[in-house]
Amino acid sequence: MFAKGKGSAVPSDGQAREKLALYVYEYLLHVGAQKSAQTFLSEIRWEKNITLGEPPGFLHSWWCVFWDLYCAAPERRDTCEHSSEAKAFHDYVCYSVPVCFAPLTGLPKVFLRGWTSA
């Protein structure tokens, strides 16, 4: 996921947790849950200054992309609304890359021109 070598920095667990906390707080504010946002900050003992991003915020935007891709997976696309771009992504990945991962299980499935084998 991250390049190894000189000059590349891999975020620490603490940095990742800090970013997630910031995005949760930002999301709560953007949806109008000011009391929940303040309670969240006090419960995690946040003491740094916060600069918010533009609405709808990173977490909401990320969730929308994730949900679109999730719904466009071949096993769900007939029952879940999704974009044509998300469908095209799945079709490209699962039919051009030798190994796809089964949803939620992480177990590899090999795709060969539309046929699958475990």
Salt bridges, closest charged atoms under 4 A:
ASP13 OD2 - ARG17 NE 2.90
GLU18 OE1 - LYS48 NZ 2.60
GLU75 OE2 - ARG76 NH1 3.45
ASP91 OD1 - ARG77 NH1 2.97
ASP91 OD2 - LYS87 NZ 2.71
